[in-house]
């Protein structure tokens, strides 16, 4: 198993674990709140930061599996080569937008680290929870770039455009 496949398996395992862990802690928080009137002081912060992490990790996995919202009517009605060019353009634009997220995410993380901001309940440095934004945005940008490269190669080879079916 290649290193890329191992990293992808780790991505999927981490998001599955975090979803289950967050559901379990939410269940405990609710049970404790309504039975013994006890709440975890750190729970809301932890849940928010975990959701940020899972959102960007999940978006990256969405690019990997092609599950993001897309408009296919135009590309499927055009000739295959034109469809490849249109998808190439869309993936390049998406890669650029993700790169902008990387830039501004890193800028924000650097400022948080420089100012030494800490979270109110958990007292962790604030740059840690937000570091996932530029990291997973960079992974998304790379995945979009590789998709654009594959459509460019398909365009050059005059390969047919894969049409979406109702089952996919």
GILIN-V342141 format. One record per backbone hydrogen bond with DSSP energy under -0.5 kcal/mol. CO is the residue of the C=O (numbers start at 0). NH is the residue of the N-H. Records with the same first field share a line. If there is no record, write none. Layout:
BEGIN
CO = NH  NH
END
This chain:
BEGIN
1 = 5
2 = 6
3 = 7
4 = 8
5 = 9
6 = 10
7 = 11
8 = 12
9 = 13
10 = 14
11 = 15
12 = 16
13 = 17
14 = 18
15 = 19
16 = 20
17 = 21
18 = 22
19 = 23
20 = 24
21 = 25
22 = 26
23 = 27
24 = 28
25 = 29
26 = 30
27 = 31
28 = 32
29 = 33
30 = 34
31 = 35  36  37
38 = 40
39 = 42
41 = 45
42 = 46
43 = 47
44 = 48
45 = 49
46 = 50
47 = 51
48 = 52
49 = 53
50 = 54
51 = 55
52 = 56
53 = 57
54 = 58
55 = 59
56 = 60
57 = 61
58 = 62
59 = 63
60 = 64
61 = 65  66  67
69 = 71
71 = 75
72 = 76
73 = 77
78 = 82
79 = 83
80 = 84
81 = 85
82 = 86
83 = 87
84 = 88
85 = 89
86 = 90
87 = 91
88 = 92
89 = 93
90 = 94
91 = 95
92 = 96
93 = 97
94 = 98
95 = 99
96 = 100
97 = 101
98 = 102
99 = 103
100 = 104
101 = 105
102 = 106
103 = 107
104 = 108
105 = 109
106 = 110
107 = 111
108 = 112
109 = 113
110 = 114
111 = 115  116
112 = 115
116 = 125
118 = 122
123 = 118
124 = 127  128
125 = 129
126 = 130
127 = 130
128 = 131
129 = 132  133
130 = 134
131 = 135
132 = 136
133 = 137
134 = 138
135 = 139
136 = 140
137 = 141
138 = 142
139 = 143
140 = 144
141 = 145
142 = 146
143 = 147
144 = 148
145 = 149
146 = 150
147 = 151
148 = 152
149 = 153
150 = 154
151 = 155
152 = 156
153 = 158
154 = 157
164 = 167
END
